[in-house]
Amino acid sequence: MCSRGRILTVVVLLNILAVSIQWHRLAKPAPIQGDRPAIKDTIQTNTVLSATSQKTATRLDRARELIRKLRDSATKIKDVQALCMENAITLDELRALGGDAIPAFLDEIADKTCPASLRMLLIESVAHLSGHNDPHFDQVLMAIITDSTDDKNVRMRALRWIPETGSQPDGAKLLAMLPTQTDADLEFGIVRALRGFKVAGSDDVLAGELSDDKSHLIRIAAYHALASQGEEAALNVLQQSVAARLANGSQESQAQENAVAVHGVLALGELPNSSSLPLLESVTKNPSNSVSVRSTAFDSIAAIGGKDALQVLRRALSNETDQSVLVYVARALSSQGDASDAQACLQKAATVSDSYTKSELQRAAHTIQQRK
């Protein structure tokens, strides 16, 4: 009995142990199915990010190393083009680093102790690397532009590229600099840069830049800056200035003044408005105006376009006697005319003696016919 009782006790204890183990298994939480893959994905993502960051840091270090090499060269070479040619291989490697190199570029550009030739070269490089979209590029350029103690050539290069940043508040800052600007070159650079901005209230200031006491380059830049404003006030300033400048004609013998007149007429086409057509037609009909001015007027008429512009071109085709100018009439008609104008161009071609003018009239007719 004792032996049998012991066996019974052991069996009972084993059953209890089995039940306990089974209960423990049932009570233990089942693993969440997504846990392991999620952890694995996180580890992989962090690994990729770490590798990317390391690669970026490595490329940036390499950029700084290459720029130090360029800086050593720039201490001996003051000309930007010569510096570029001498270090073509280094520059190619720098450009190959792409956007990762931009912080190194900007640090060097901002350093006034860096040779001016290298700073100018790096400004160009950043712009062509699409670095003009980097807000830090805008900040660096404006710091250079507004620092009267900085190198003039570097400031001019910064003014060349500041419109590419697309930072509209910069336009107001540039406009505010104009009234106190005494350096003609920098004044030209500022006015030229304003072509890339729309600044409220700029019309009066830019109108002042059209006065005859300004250099011809400043006046040319002012015409295009006004055209870029795209407002009625700017258009009125343009029209009044062109009308006054060409009241007595513009001769090719006065090269600089003729260039100013050409760009004034061209600006009217950049700010296309049919109200400019009577003025432009009067410019084309005035024999006192140079061929280049009259020809450019036809380009602007075509840029304005529309039915009224087409009528101006048709009258010019019938009445123009200068065969050099007729070439531009033909080109303008090729973009604006219809089937009847094609026939008119062919008829006019039969009356001219200059072979080039004849071919341009025939070409215009063909272009119009193809467009039907």
C-alpha positions as CSV (number, residue, x, y, z in Angstrom):
1,M,0.0,0.0,0.0
2,C,2.8,2.3,0.8
3,S,4.5,1.7,-2.5
4,R,1.2,2.1,-4.4
5,G,0.5,5.3,-2.5
6,R,3.8,6.7,-3.4
7,I,3.3,6.0,-7.1
8,L,-0.1,7.6,-7.0
9,T,1.3,10.7,-5.4
10,V,4.0,11.0,-8.1
11,V,1.4,10.6,-10.8
12,V,-0.7,13.4,-9.3
13,L,2.3,15.7,-9.0
14,L,3.3,15.1,-12.6
15,N,-0.2,15.9,-13.8
16,I,-0.2,19.1,-11.8
17,L,3.2,20.0,-13.3
18,A,2.0,19.3,-16.8
19,V,-1.1,21.5,-16.3
20,S,1.0,24.3,-14.9
21,I,3.4,24.2,-17.9
22,Q,0.4,24.2,-20.3
23,W,-1.2,27.2,-18.4
24,H,2.1,29.1,-18.5
25,R,2.3,28.6,-22.3
26,L,-1.3,29.8,-22.8
27,A,-0.8,32.8,-20.5
28,K,2.4,34.0,-22.2
29,P,1.6,36.8,-24.8
30,A,1.9,35.8,-28.4
31,P,4.6,37.7,-30.3
32,I,3.3,40.6,-32.4
33,Q,3.7,39.6,-36.0
34,G,5.1,42.9,-37.2
35,D,7.6,43.5,-34.4
36,R,10.7,41.8,-35.8
37,P,10.4,43.1,-39.4
38,A,9.7,46.7,-38.0
39,I,12.8,46.5,-35.9
40,K,14.8,45.2,-38.8
41,D,13.5,48.0,-41.1
42,T,14.4,50.6,-38.5
43,I,17.9,49.3,-38.2
44,Q,18.3,49.2,-42.0
45,T,17.0,52.8,-42.3
46,N,19.3,54.1,-39.6
47,T,22.2,52.3,-41.3
48,V,21.4,53.9,-44.7
49,L,21.0,57.4,-43.1
50,S,24.3,56.9,-41.2
51,A,26.0,55.8,-44.4
52,T,24.5,58.8,-46.3
53,S,25.6,61.3,-43.6
54,Q,29.1,59.8,-43.6
55,K,29.3,60.0,-47.4
56,T,28.1,63.7,-47.3
57,A,30.7,64.5,-44.6
58,T,33.4,62.8,-46.6
59,R,32.5,64.8,-49.8
60,L,32.4,68.0,-47.8
61,D,35.9,67.3,-46.4
62,R,37.2,66.6,-49.9
63,A,35.6,69.9,-51.1
64,R,37.4,71.8,-48.4
65,E,40.7,70.1,-49.3
66,L,40.3,71.0,-52.9
67,I,39.4,74.6,-52.1
68,R,42.5,74.9,-50.0
69,K,44.5,73.8,-53.0
70,L,42.7,76.5,-55.2
71,R,43.3,79.1,-52.6
72,D,47.1,78.5,-52.7
73,S,46.9,78.9,-56.5
74,A,44.8,82.0,-56.3
75,T,47.4,83.8,-54.2
76,K,49.5,83.8,-57.3
77,I,46.9,84.1,-60.0
78,K,44.7,87.2,-59.8
79,D,42.8,86.7,-63.1
80,V,39.6,84.6,-62.8
81,Q,39.9,83.0,-66.2
82,A,43.6,82.2,-65.8
83,L,42.8,80.7,-62.4
84,C,40.1,78.6,-63.9
85,M,42.3,77.3,-66.7
86,E,45.2,76.5,-64.4
87,N,43.0,74.5,-62.1
88,A,40.6,72.8,-64.6
89,I,41.1,69.3,-63.1
90,T,40.5,70.5,-59.6
91,L,37.4,72.4,-60.5
92,D,36.0,69.4,-62.4
93,E,36.4,67.3,-59.3
94,L,34.8,70.0,-57.1
95,R,31.8,70.2,-59.4
96,A,31.5,66.4,-59.4
97,L,30.9,66.6,-55.6
98,G,27.7,68.4,-56.4
99,G,25.5,70.0,-53.7
100,D,27.5,68.4,-50.9
101,A,30.3,70.8,-51.6
102,I,28.2,74.0,-51.4
103,P,28.8,74.7,-47.6
104,A,32.5,74.7,-48.2
105,F,32.1,77.0,-51.2
106,L,30.0,79.5,-49.2
107,D,32.5,79.5,-46.3
108,E,35.2,80.5,-48.7
109,I,33.1,83.1,-50.5
110,A,32.2,84.8,-47.2
111,D,35.9,84.9,-46.1
112,K,37.2,88.4,-47.1
113,T,40.8,87.2,-46.6
114,C,40.3,84.8,-49.5
115,P,41.8,86.0,-52.8
116,A,39.1,87.9,-54.8
117,S,39.7,85.8,-58.0
118,L,38.8,82.6,-56.1
119,R,35.7,84.1,-54.4
120,M,34.4,85.2,-57.8
121,L,35.1,81.8,-59.3
122,L,33.3,80.1,-56.4
123,I,30.3,82.3,-56.7
124,E,30.0,81.2,-60.4
125,S,30.5,77.6,-59.4
126,V,27.8,77.6,-56.7
127,A,25.3,79.3,-59.1
128,H,25.9,76.6,-61.7
129,L,25.6,73.8,-59.1
130,S,22.0,75.0,-58.5
131,G,23.3,76.4,-55.2
132,H,21.4,79.6,-56.0
133,N,18.4,77.8,-54.4
134,D,20.2,77.6,-51.1
135,P,19.1,80.4,-48.8
136,H,22.6,80.6,-47.4
137,F,23.8,81.6,-50.8
138,D,21.4,84.6,-50.8
139,Q,22.6,85.6,-47.3
140,V,26.3,85.4,-48.3
141,L,25.8,87.4,-51.5
142,M,23.8,90.2,-49.8
143,A,26.4,90.5,-47.1
144,I,29.0,91.0,-49.8
145,I,26.9,93.5,-51.8
146,T,26.1,95.7,-48.8
147,D,29.6,95.7,-47.4
148,S,31.3,98.8,-48.9
149,T,34.7,97.6,-47.6
150,D,34.6,94.4,-49.6
151,D,36.4,94.0,-52.9
152,K,34.6,95.8,-55.7
153,N,35.0,93.0,-58.3
154,V,33.5,90.4,-55.8
155,R,30.6,92.8,-55.1
156,M,30.0,93.1,-58.9
157,R,30.0,89.3,-59.2
158,A,27.6,89.0,-56.3
159,L,25.3,91.5,-57.9
160,R,25.4,89.5,-61.1
161,W,24.0,86.4,-59.4
162,I,21.7,87.8,-56.6
163,P,18.6,87.8,-58.9
164,E,19.0,84.0,-59.3
165,T,18.3,83.4,-55.7
166,G,14.7,84.4,-56.1
167,S,14.6,86.2,-52.8
168,Q,12.3,89.1,-53.6
169,P,13.0,91.1,-50.4
170,D,16.5,91.6,-51.8
171,G,15.1,93.8,-54.5
172,A,13.9,96.4,-52.0
173,K,17.4,96.4,-50.3
174,L,19.1,97.0,-53.7
175,L,16.7,99.8,-54.6
176,A,17.4,101.5,-51.3
177,M,21.1,101.5,-52.1
178,L,20.8,103.4,-55.4
179,P,20.3,107.0,-54.2
180,T,23.5,106.9,-52.2
181,Q,25.6,105.0,-54.8
182,T,28.6,107.0,-56.0
183,D,30.5,104.3,-57.9
184,A,29.2,104.1,-61.5
185,D,30.2,100.4,-61.9
186,L,28.4,99.4,-58.8
187,E,25.4,101.6,-59.7
188,F,25.2,99.7,-63.0
189,G,25.4,96.4,-61.2
190,I,22.6,97.3,-58.9
191,V,20.3,98.6,-61.6
192,R,21.1,95.5,-63.7
193,A,20.3,93.2,-60.8
194,L,16.9,95.0,-60.3
195,R,15.8,93.4,-63.6
196,G,15.3,90.2,-61.6
197,F,13.0,91.8,-59.0
198,K,9.6,93.4,-58.8
199,V,9.8,96.2,-56.3
200,A,6.9,98.4,-55.4
201,G,7.6,102.1,-55.9
202,S,10.7,101.5,-58.0
203,D,9.4,103.4,-61.1
204,D,10.5,106.8,-59.9
205,V,13.9,105.7,-58.8
206,L,14.5,103.8,-62.1
207,A,13.3,106.8,-64.0
208,G,16.1,108.8,-62.4
209,E,18.5,106.2,-63.7
210,L,17.5,107.1,-67.3
211,S,18.8,110.7,-67.1
212,D,21.5,111.7,-69.5
213,D,24.1,112.3,-66.8
214,K,24.2,108.5,-66.2
215,S,26.5,106.2,-68.2
216,H,24.9,104.5,-71.2
217,L,25.2,101.1,-69.5
218,I,23.2,102.4,-66.5
219,R,20.5,103.7,-68.8
220,I,20.4,100.5,-70.7
221,A,20.0,98.5,-67.5
222,A,17.3,100.9,-66.3
223,Y,15.2,100.3,-69.4
224,H,15.2,96.5,-68.8
225,A,14.7,96.9,-65.0
226,L,11.6,99.0,-65.7
227,A,10.3,96.5,-68.2
228,S,10.6,93.7,-65.6
229,Q,8.3,95.6,-63.2
230,G,5.4,94.9,-65.4
231,E,3.2,97.7,-64.2
232,E,1.4,100.6,-65.9
233,A,3.6,103.2,-64.2
234,A,6.7,101.5,-65.5
235,L,5.2,101.3,-69.0
236,N,4.5,105.1,-68.9
237,V,8.0,105.9,-67.9
238,L,9.3,103.7,-70.7
239,Q,7.1,105.2,-73.4
240,Q,7.9,108.7,-72.4
241,S,11.6,108.1,-72.3
242,V,11.7,106.4,-75.7
243,A,9.6,109.1,-77.3
244,A,11.8,111.9,-75.9
245,R,15.0,110.1,-76.8
246,L,14.0,109.4,-80.4
247,A,12.3,112.7,-81.1
248,N,15.2,113.8,-83.2
249,G,16.3,110.3,-84.3
250,S,19.2,108.2,-83.4
251,Q,22.3,107.9,-85.6
252,E,24.6,104.9,-85.8
253,S,27.6,107.3,-85.6
254,Q,26.8,107.9,-81.9
255,A,27.4,104.3,-80.9
256,Q,26.6,104.6,-77.2
257,E,23.5,106.7,-77.5
258,N,22.3,104.5,-80.4
259,A,22.7,101.5,-78.1
260,V,20.6,103.2,-75.4
261,A,17.9,103.9,-78.0
262,V,17.9,100.3,-79.2
263,H,17.5,98.9,-75.7
264,G,14.7,101.4,-74.9
265,V,12.8,100.1,-78.0
266,L,13.6,96.6,-77.0
267,A,12.2,97.1,-73.5
268,L,8.9,98.1,-74.9
269,G,8.6,94.6,-76.4
270,E,9.6,93.1,-73.0
271,L,6.6,94.8,-71.4
272,P,4.2,94.1,-74.2
273,N,1.2,96.4,-74.4
274,S,-0.7,97.5,-77.5
275,S,-0.6,101.1,-76.3
276,S,3.1,101.1,-77.3
277,L,2.3,100.3,-81.0
278,P,1.7,103.9,-82.2
279,L,5.1,104.9,-80.7
280,L,6.9,101.9,-82.2
281,E,5.3,102.5,-85.6
282,S,6.5,106.2,-85.5
283,V,10.0,104.9,-84.7
284,T,10.0,102.6,-87.7
285,K,8.8,105.3,-90.1
286,N,11.3,108.0,-89.0
287,P,14.2,107.9,-91.4
288,S,16.3,109.8,-88.9
289,N,16.4,106.7,-86.7
290,S,19.2,104.2,-87.3
291,V,18.6,100.9,-89.1
292,S,19.3,99.1,-85.8
293,V,16.7,101.1,-83.9
294,R,14.0,100.7,-86.6
295,S,14.7,97.0,-87.0
296,T,14.5,96.5,-83.2
297,A,11.2,98.3,-83.2
298,F,9.8,95.6,-85.5
299,D,11.0,92.9,-83.1
300,S,9.1,94.6,-80.3
301,I,6.0,95.0,-82.5
302,A,6.0,91.3,-83.1
303,A,6.5,90.6,-79.4
304,I,3.4,92.7,-78.6
305,G,1.5,90.8,-81.3
306,G,-2.3,90.9,-81.9
307,K,-4.4,92.3,-84.7
308,D,-3.2,95.9,-84.3
309,A,0.4,94.8,-84.5
310,L,-0.3,92.8,-87.6
311,Q,-1.8,95.9,-89.3
312,V,1.4,97.9,-88.4
313,L,3.5,95.1,-90.0
314,R,1.3,95.0,-93.2
315,R,1.7,98.8,-93.6
316,A,5.4,98.5,-93.2
317,L,5.7,95.7,-95.8
318,S,3.9,97.9,-98.3
319,N,5.7,101.1,-97.6
320,E,9.2,100.3,-96.3
321,T,12.0,101.1,-98.8
322,D,15.1,100.3,-96.8
323,Q,15.9,96.7,-97.8
324,S,17.9,96.1,-94.6
325,V,14.8,97.0,-92.5
326,L,12.6,94.9,-94.7
327,V,14.4,91.8,-93.5
328,Y,13.0,92.5,-90.0
329,V,9.6,93.2,-91.3
330,A,9.6,89.8,-93.0
331,R,10.8,88.1,-89.8
332,A,8.1,89.8,-87.7
333,L,5.4,88.8,-90.3
334,S,6.6,85.2,-90.3
335,S,5.4,84.9,-86.7
336,Q,2.2,87.0,-87.0
337,G,0.9,86.8,-90.5
338,D,-1.8,84.7,-92.2
339,A,-2.1,83.3,-95.8
340,S,-2.7,86.7,-97.3
341,D,0.6,87.9,-95.8
342,A,2.5,85.0,-97.4
343,Q,1.4,86.2,-100.8
344,A,2.2,89.8,-100.0
345,C,5.8,88.7,-98.9
346,L,6.3,86.9,-102.2
347,Q,5.1,89.9,-104.2
348,K,7.4,92.2,-102.2
349,A,10.3,89.8,-102.8
350,A,9.9,90.2,-106.5
351,T,10.5,93.9,-106.2
352,V,13.7,94.0,-104.2
353,S,17.2,93.8,-105.6
354,D,19.1,92.6,-102.6
355,S,19.4,88.8,-102.7
356,Y,19.4,88.4,-98.9
357,T,16.3,90.5,-98.4
358,K,14.6,88.6,-101.2
359,S,15.4,85.2,-99.5
360,E,14.1,86.4,-96.1
361,L,10.8,87.6,-97.6
362,Q,10.5,84.2,-99.4
363,R,11.4,82.4,-96.2
364,A,8.7,84.3,-94.3
365,A,6.1,83.4,-96.9
366,H,7.1,79.7,-96.6
367,T,6.9,79.8,-92.8
368,I,3.4,81.4,-92.9
369,Q,2.2,78.8,-95.4
370,Q,3.5,76.0,-93.3
371,R,1.7,77.3,-90.3
372,K,-1.8,77.0,-91.9
